[in-house]
């Protein structure tokens, strides 16, 4: 099909646009070109990286630090005694809640773990338990946005988007940032993995938990690859003609690149997310043969395969950690669902020589309180939201293995040693990837913006 070349009309508006901003537009285009990473190419790190990839296991709802990796024996002595501790959303009569679980030291390093973790002790000496991070918001959506994007408001670029903007994409046939969720999206939905004000190609690509992971991954039977290629070429011609007439519409370029990526993904993705090539021993290790662990295990195994193929940032959301009531039953079930899969993931990465280059994170949006409120005269054995204390578990990617960094007070209510806000954790994460938060900027809204909003400190104690 031959389409005559289209020459856009030069109307008064376009003429004035070009006249009044000719030199300025040229200078800005040059600056933006220098700031922007090529979608399909790898960008050189700003300094020697310790990690090349990230797998973030996000426990949505806020796991309790004192019932997982930061035991507080004093809470058991105070169980059901009145609490007048300030700083909680809970109102009315409050009482302390002792942990329903026991705790023990595991591994040569002696890391603390509740007795609900059956498999994770096998990799205890690979883990770094950071107890000093604190958040800002006590509300789930704001806290999720803050941990995932550096802003409580939502709409800013996510961690994965910044990482791919700074380092580029390794595999041109796969997205650089992949997200997996359960049937329900986390609070705030896709804004947790948004590209924000960065170009559209840096947003996270969500793999659906059921059915085809990506809609329209397989072309209709009546359309061949040649037909698809010709249709994309014609579409690109029309889009480029439109861009010539409206040079200020940057979103169109991102959309064109996403069409091309989708075309390439049809060839690459099925072989990556399909688990047919994995042997039964590997599938059993990830818990794919057990109802409680099958879904999260499949996602963890897919995360390893995606990273192996060059995906820069993989994020898996696991919900159900918001235990205001029935703490013993609820947290036990959630721990069981992730324990074996995340252990297998760390072991698998290490056996393949990938753990040293892959940073694995286990975290939530905040921690839990040492107390709870009594409602209707009933002692609700659970915990409220706590933005002053949490546990972030890390492995590989240049962090100190077999270590505990920072501490909370004797009740687990606040960070007291190596205490840092979320922005410092983000700055450290970028540093491990070979990126400098102060230099990783993007011009938007009249100023250069960065992940930390206004700068932060590297948490040196976390780095091996």
N, C-alpha and C positions, 0 to 999 in steps of 0.2 A: 504494500500500500504506500503510495507516494503522497506525502503531504507537503504542499508548498511552504517554503520558509515564511514564517510570520514575523513581520516587522511592526513592533508596537507603535501606536501613534504617540507623538510628542505633544501632549496637551499642556495648557498653561500651568496646571498644578505640578506636573512632572518636571516642566522646565524650571519653575521656581525652586522646586525641591533640589534639583541638581545644581542650580546656580548658587543658592544661598548656603549650600553645605558641601560644595565641591571639594575643597581642600580638606575641610574638617572630616567629611565622609571618607576621603582617601586615607587620612591619618587614622581614623577610628577603625576602618577595615583592616589596616595593617596591624593595629594593636590587637584587635579581636582574633586575627589569624594567628598571631603569636600566642595568644592565650588559649586558643582552642586546640584540643588534641584531635588528631585524625581519627575518624570513627573506626577505621579498619586497621590502623597501624599501631605499633607499640611506641610509647613515648618514654624517653629516658628518665629514670628516677632522678630526684634532686640530690640524693646522696645514696650511699650504698645501703640497699634494703636488707632487712632481716627476714621479711615475709614477702611473698609474691602474690599470695591469695588469702582470702578470708572466708571461713565458713562460720556464720553466726547462728547459733541455736538460741532462739529468742523465746523465753518462757513467759508468754503474755499473761498479765494479771498480777505479777509480782510474787515470786517464790519467797518463802520465809527463810532468811539467812540462819536463824537460830534453830531451825528444824532440818537443815540440810548440811551446811559446812561451817557453821559458827556457833557451836553449842554454848549455852549459858546455864550452868548448874544452879546458880542462885535463883533462877526463875522457878525451878521445881520447889524450892523452899518457900517461895512466895505464892504458890499456886492458889488461885481464888481469893487471895487477899486484896483489899482495896488498893487501887492505884490512883494517885493524884498527879500522875505525870502529864505535863502539858504537851501541846504540839500535835494533837491527834484530831482527826475529823469526828471521832466518836464523842457522843454526848451522854449525859447522865452518869450513872454509877459505872465505874470502870474497875476491872480486876485483872491481876496478873495471870498469865497463862503459862504453865510449865509445858515443856515439850512432851508430847505423847510418845516420843521415840528415844531410844538410847543412842549413845554416841561412842565412837572409838577412834583410836589413832590407827592409820593404815599406811602401808608402804614403808620403805626405809626412811622416808622423810617425815613420817609421823603426821600426815595431814588429818584433820578432823573430818569425819563423815558420820552422818546418822546411820543407824543400823538398817535403814530402808534401802541404802545403796548396796546392792549385792555384787554387781559386776564392776562398777567404777573403781573399787580398790585395786583392781589389776593394773590400772594405769595411773595410780596415785602419784608416782614419782615423775610423771610427765606433766603434772598439773601445777598451775600457779593460782593460788586463791587470793584474790585481791579484796580486802575487807574495808578499804578506806574510801570508797566512792560514795558521794551523796548527790541527790537530785534536787529539784526545785518544786515541782508540782506534786500534789497528792491526788490529782484526778487522772484517771487512766488515759484518756485521749491526749491530754497535754503532755503527760509523762512519756507516753509512747512517741509522740512527735519529737520531744526533746532528746530522748535517747537515740532515735533513728535519724534525726535531721539536724540536731543542734539548736532547734528553735521550738518553743512551746506552742507556737501559733499554727504550725502546719503550713505546707505549701513551699517550704524551702527544700533544696536538694538533699537527698538522703546520703548516708554514708557510702553506700555502694555507687551512687551516682558520682560523688566526689572522687572516689578511688578510680573509677573508670575515666573520668575527665582528666585526672592527673597522670594516669599511666597508660591509657589507651587500651584497645582490645587486642588480645593475643590471637584469637581465632576469628577470622572475618566471617565465618559461617555460623557463629553462635553469638548470642548476646553476651556482653561482658558482665551483666548483673542479672541473676536469676533469683526469684522468690518462690517459696513453696509455703502453702498454708493448709490448715485443716478445712473442713467444710464451711465453717464460719470464718469470715475475715476478722483480723484484729480490729479493735476499736480505732476509728479513723480511716480504716480501709486502705486504699491504694496510696493515700498521701504519705504513708509510712515508707514507701519505696519510690517516691516521686522524683523526677528530675528537677522539679522546682523551676528556677530561672535559668538553669543550664539547658543547652540544646536537647531536644526531645529524645535523641538516641541514647541518652545516658540513664533513662528511667529503667526501673527494674522490670523484667519480663516474668510474669507470674505463670507458673505451671499449675494447672488445675488438679485438684486432688482426686477427681474421679472422671471417668471417660477419657477422651483424648486430652493429654496434658496441655496441648495448644490447639485451639479451634482452627479448622481448615488447614491442619498440618499436611494432610493428603489432598492433592488436587482432585477435582471431579474426574470421573473415568473418561469423559469425553474430551478432556483438555490435556494435551501433551505438554511436555516441558518446552517444546519449541513454540507452542501457542502462547504459553505463559510469558516466554521471553519476548515475543513480538508485542504482546499487549503491554508489558512493562516499558518497552522501548518507546511505543507510541505515547504512553502516559507520561514518560519522562520528557518527551519532546514538547508536549502541551504544557507541562508544569514549568519547564525552562522558559518557554515563551511567556508564561504568566509572570515568572520571576523577573524577567527582563523589564516588564512593565511596572512591577511593584517590588523594587529591590529592598524595601524596608521590611518585607514579610519573611522573617528568618525561619518561621515554623515550616514553611513549604519545603525547604531543603532537608530538614529533619524527617519530614514525612516521606520524601522521596527515598532517603537512605533507609528508612524503616521498611518500605516496600521491597527494596533490594535485599535487605537482610532476611525478610520473611521468605523470599524466593530461595536464598541460599540455605536457610534453615530447613527447608523441606528435604534437603539431601542429607544434612548432618544430624539433625536432632533425633530422628527415630533410632539411629544406631547408638546414641549416647544415653537416652532415657530408657531404652528397652533393656531389660535385665536378663535377656535370654543367654547372653554370653557369660554370665556369672555362674560359677559352680555351686552345687548344693551346700558345700561347707561354708562358703562366704554368705549365702543367703541365710543359713541357720545362725551364723555368728551375729548377723544384724537383727535377728528375731523375726524374719519374714514368715516363719511358720507358726507364729503365736498371735492370737487375736489382739492382745494388749499392746504388742510392740510392732505389729506388721506395718502400719501406716507410717509411723515415724522412722522405723527401720528402713523402709523403702526410700523415704526421702533422704535419709543420711547416706545410703548407698548411692543414690543418684547424685548427691552433692559431691561425693568422692569422684564419680565418673565425670561430672561436669568440670571440676577443678583440673582433673587429669587431662581434659581436652582443651584447657586454656581459659575457662570462665574465671574471671577475676574475683567476683564477690558472689557468694551464695548465702541466702538467708532463709531459715526455716522457722516458722512460727508455730509454737505449741501452746494452745490455750488451756484455760481451766485452773489457773494457779491462784485465783482471787479467793482465798479461803477465809471468809469471815465467820463461817460456821463449819462444823464437822471437819475440823482441821486434820485429825488423825486419818480419817477415811479418804478425804479429798487429796491431800498431799501424797499419801501412800500410793494412790492410783496413778497420779501424775508422774511420780518418781519412777514407778514400775514401767510406765510407757516409754520413758526416755533413757533409762539406765543402761540396758543392754545395747541399744542402737548407738548411743554416743560413745560407749566404751569400744564397740567394734570399729567405729569410725576412726578413733584415735589409733587403735592397734593397726588397722588397715593402712592408714596413711604412713605410719612408722615403718611397717614392713615393706612398703614400696619406696621408701626413702623420700616421701613427700612431706612428712610432718615438719621438718626443719624449715620448709618454705611456705607452709600453710598454717595460718593462725586460726585456731578453733576457739570460739567464744561460747560460753553458756551464761545467760544473763536474763534479767527481766527489766521492767521499766522503773521499779523501785523495790524496796524490801518490805518487811512486815513489822508491826509493833510487838513489844513484849506483853501487851495487855489487850483487852477487848472490852466492849460495853455490854452490860446486862440488859436484855430487852424482854419486856413482859414478865419480869421477875425470874427469867431463866438465864442461867450461865451459858452463854454461847461460846463454846470452846473453839475459838478461831482467832484471827489477828486482823488488825486494821492496816491501812496503808501507812508506810513509813518512808519518807523521802530523805531521811538523815542517815540511813544505814542500809547496805545491801551487800551481797556477795557477787563478784564477777569471777567466774572460773575460766581459765585460759590454758591452752596447751599449744606447743610448737611455736613457729613463727618468730622466734627470737626472745620469748619471755623466759623468766627464770623457772626451770622445772623443779618440782618437788619443794615448793616454797609457799609460805604464807606472808603476804605483804599487807601491812596496815593492821588495824585492830578497831573493834568497837568497844563501848563501855561494858560494864559487868552485866548489864541487862540486854545488850544488843540494840539499844535504842538510838545510838548515834556513833558515827565514826570519830575516833579520837587520835589515831596514829596514821601517818601518811594519808591524811584526809585531803581529798581533792574533789572538785566539782566535775560534772560530766564533761564539760568542755576540755578539761585537762586529759581525761581519758581519751577523748576524740583526738586531741593533738598527739597523744602517745601512739594511738592506732595508726594515724597517718605517718608518724615518724618510723614505725616499724615497717611500713610499706615503702619507705624511701622518699616520703613527701614532707614538705615543710608547710605547715598550716598558714604561716604568714606570707608565703610565696604562692600558695595554691589559691588563687583568687579569680573572680570573674566579675567583669564590669556589668552592673545592673542597677537600675534606679538611680543613676547619677554618681555611683561610687563603686569601688572594688569591694566585693563581699567574699567571705571565707566561712568555712564550716563552723569554727568556734565563735563566730559573730564578731568578737573583738580581741581575739588572741587568748593564749593559755600557756601552761607549763607542761613540759614532758615529765611524766612520772618515772624518773630514772630507776627507782627501786624495782620496777617491773621488768626491766630489760636485762637479759642475760649478759 
